[in-house]
Amino acid sequence: MLIMSVVRRAVMRTGRIVVQPCVEVRAARGVFAGPIKRLFPLVSFTQTRSWCSDGPVVDRAEARLNRLDGEDKGIVEVLMCRERARNSLGRVFVGQMRELVSSLHHDGAVRVVVFRSLIPGVFCAGADLKERAQMSNPEAELFVHGLRSLMNDIAALPMPTIAAVDGFALGGGLELALACDLRTAAHSAQMGLIETTRGLLPGAGGSQRLPRMVGFAIAKELIFTGRRVGGERAAELGLVNRSVPQNQTGDAAHKEALSLAREILPQAPIAVRMAKVAMNRGSEVDISSGMAIEGMCYARLIPTWDRQEGMAAFIEKRPPRYTGE
């Protein structure tokens, strides 16, 4: 009974099962919330400026959404387009990313999210060191706290997420990719948690997510040395799911990410979301508790229309038409 009680609380916490944005900011509301809001301005995206606008900084869209349509309806791309700073993690960029990710948490029409860069040869260059150099020690600590919160919010998105790494993903850039469920990379991409070469350690989840992905020995080697790896080696290590040769347009990883998203798109969306919860939450507990979490997630699917549609389609030998109900 005690295990089941703990498990129920764990699954109810995932009541995030559907969403729980800004977990860390809420947890530290009394101490950090106000300062973090000042460090990360939330910007409206109703303006029609081009992403490469030369207007005032707060007017530029350094990140924006692209909702695909037609047969790809349900796939949403998060486009990172901080051109002059190689998508480095500055205040405005991080603030806009937080707003975009928050908007996706409650969007039931989104089935897959792809994070990609519009800057050739770069996914995300990591910290904006010029901006960081202007911060006091307390400001830097708050900034990294908010950055960690952003990565946690990406990891907590209820639908599958894919990072398309077509170039450099260093430091916080790789931490952003690690916060996604799946990763594709071009052979020419370069990835690494290079913080120890700057007198730091990975502070936005890298020290926790990388060992869970590639194993502790490999993760320690990569972090202790600050080593960068290419796309092919990353695939061998299990750091990325798929690695492909770069193409002439420099978007091979993006095309591979879309191919992967299109494989997920036809599947029952509630089932996919519950599978994500079962795996993510189950990996944090012992196997018995994990089995109980799986059972509770399975029970959530039994009364759904999608489950009935899946059974009917199988019997009638036709493709299922899932609606997410």
C-alpha positions, -999 to +999 in steps of 0.1 A: +000+000+000+029+024+008+044+017-026+011+023-044+006+055-024+040+068-035+034+057-070+000+074-071+016+106-059+043+102-086+018+098-113-004+126-100+027+148-100+029+139-137-005+154-138+020+171-156+009+139-171-005+166-191+016+196-180+034+213-152+053+243-166+080+262-148+085+236-121+116+251-106+105+287-107+073+277-088+092+257-063+114+287-055+087+313-060+094+333-028+132+337-036+136+335-073+104+342-092+106+380-093+143+383-102+139+355-129+111+374-146+133+404-148+162+383-162+139+366-188+114+391-204+084+374-218+078+387-253+046+388-273+047+371-307+018+388-323+041+412-342+048+405-379+084+414-381+108+391-399+130+369-377+161+388-389+146+422-381+170+450-371+144+465-348+147+469-311+159+438-293+126+432-275+109+434-309+129+407-326+116+371-328+147+351-318+126+320-316+092+313-331+068+285-340+061+270-374+029+248-375+030+224-404-001+217-423-015+192-448-004+156-441+021+170-416-006+187-395+002+181-358+039+187-362+051+220-348+087+233-352+104+255-327+126+277-349+157+292-333+169+322-352+192+344-331+213+350-362+240+374-349+248+354-318+246+318-332+215+310-311+235+316-279+214+315-248+209+352-240+181+368-219+157+376-248+163+343-266+157+323-234+126+344-225+111+338-259+118+301-257+101+299-223+070+315-237+069+293-267+074+261-247+047+272-222+022+277-250+029+242-263+021+225-229-016+231-232-020+226-270-038+193-276-035+197-313+003+193-312+015+157-316+052+161-322+076+191-316+108+195-336+135+219-323+156+232-352+179+261-360+176+285-390+212+295-386+235+275-410+260+253-393+247+260-357+221+243-335+228+263-304+262+277-295+255+276-257+260+304-233+261+340-244+294+347-228+295+384-236+261+389-219+271+366-190+303+386-184+281+417-176+262+398-149+270+399-112+275+366-095+239+366-081+225+375-115+245+347-132+232+322-106+196+333-112+201+332-150+214+296-148+185+287-125+160+300-151+179+282-179+176+249-160+139+256-156+135+261-193+152+227-200+130+211-175+099+226-191+111+212-225+116+178-209+081+180-194+063+187-227+036+160-229+042+152-266+073+137-281+101+162-289+129+159-314+161+180-316+175+183-352+212+190-348+226+202-381+256+220-366+273+230-333+255+221-301+278+230-273+273+235-236+238+247-231+230+240-267+236+203-261+217+205-229+187+218-249+190+188-272+193+164-242+161+178-228+143+165-259+131+129-262+149+121-295+178+136-314+189+135-350+223+148-361+243+154-393+276+136-395+292+171-395+276+182-363+297+189-332+283+182-298+299+186-264+294+197-228+324+220-227+318+238-195+348+224-177+370+242-203+354+275-190+358+268-153+322+256-149+301+224-149+270+217-170+244+237-151+212+233-172+207+195-167+237+182-186+253+165-157+221+146-150+207+138-184+239+128-202+248+099-178+213+086-181+217+086-219+251+072-225+261+057-191+281+072-163+316+062-175+312+077-209+294+108-196+322+114-170+348+111-197+330+136-220+324+161-192+358+158-175+376+164-208+351+188-224+355+167-255+334+173-286+320+145-307+307+144-343+273+130-354+285+095-362+303+091-329+273+105-311+251+079-327+275+051-316+274+064-280+236+066-280+237+104-277+216+107-308+190+084-323+200+089-360+230+104-378+230+111-415+254+127-440+250+164-443+234+176-475+241+206-497+214+227-481+228+220-446+195+206-432+200+168-433+193+164-396+161+185-399+149+163-428+156+132-407+138+147-377+107+153-399+109+117-412+109+105-376+081+129-367+060+115-396+064+080-382+050+091-348+023+113-363-002+085-372-001+068-338-027+074-312-017+107-295-030+099-260-013+065-261+020+082-272+018+107-244+010+081-217+039+060-230+062+090-225+049+094-189+053+057-182+089+056-194+100+090-179+085+085-145+092+048-144+129+053-150+131+074-118+119+046-095+125+009-088+111-017-113+081-026-091+070+010-088+077+015-125+053-014-133+026+002-111+031+035-130+028+017-163-005+001-151-019+034-141-010+050-174-025+020-192-057+024-172-060+060-185-062+046-221-089+020-216-119+044-218-106+065-247-122+066-281-088+061-297-085+026-281-119+016-295-109+030-329-076+010-329-094-022-322-121-015-348-095-006-374-076-039-368-107-060-371-118-041-402-083-043-417-081-005-423-058+023-411-070+038-378-082+074-376-071+086-342-085+119-329-068+122-295-101+115-276 
